[in-house]
Amino acid sequence: FMYGGSIYDFLHKRKGVFKLPSLLKVAIDVSKGMNYLHQNNIIHRDLKAANLLMDNNE
């Protein structure tokens, strides 16, 4: 559970919009997380906006 909810909820239910710097940070953070998993032989198998959780900070 994260107080910010999922990226899916932010975009579709709350009609939120990412500014470009925030969008790039999200993309980089997701890429780093996936790289970490793959380096440790873990396959996520369900990468989607509903599974990307946010905190209250931008």
C-alpha positions in Angstrom: 0.0 0.0 0.0 1.2 3.5 -0.9 -0.6 6.7 0.0 -0.2 8.0 -3.5 -2.0 5.0 -5.0 -1.0 3.6 -8.4 0.1 5.4 -11.5 -3.0 4.0 -13.2 -5.3 5.6 -10.6 -3.5 8.8 -10.8 -3.8 9.0 -14.6 -7.3 7.5 -15.1 -9.3 8.0 -12.0 -7.9 11.3 -10.7 -7.1 12.6 -14.3 -3.6 13.5 -13.2 -0.9 14.6 -15.5 2.9 14.2 -15.1 5.1 17.1 -16.0 8.0 16.0 -18.2 10.7 16.0 -15.4 8.4 13.8 -13.2 7.6 11.5 -16.1 11.3 11.0 -16.8 12.0 10.3 -13.1 9.2 7.7 -13.0 10.6 6.0 -16.2 14.1 6.0 -14.9 13.0 4.6 -11.5 11.0 1.9 -13.1 13.9 1.0 -15.4 16.3 0.8 -12.4 13.8 -1.4 -10.5 13.4 -3.8 -13.4 17.2 -3.9 -13.9 17.6 -4.8 -10.2 15.1 -7.6 -10.5 16.7 -9.0 -13.6 20.2 -8.8 -12.2 18.8 -11.0 -9.3 17.2 -13.4 -11.7 13.7 -12.3 -10.8 11.1 -11.9 -13.5 8.3 -9.5 -12.6 5.8 -10.8 -15.3 3.1 -8.1 -14.7 4.6 -4.7 -15.2 1.7 -2.2 -15.7 0.6 1.2 -14.4 -1.7 -0.4 -11.9 1.3 -2.1 -10.3 3.4 1.0 -10.1 2.7 2.6 -6.7 3.5 6.2 -5.8 4.1 8.0 -2.5 2.8 11.5 -1.9 6.0 13.2 -3.1 6.6 14.2 -6.7 
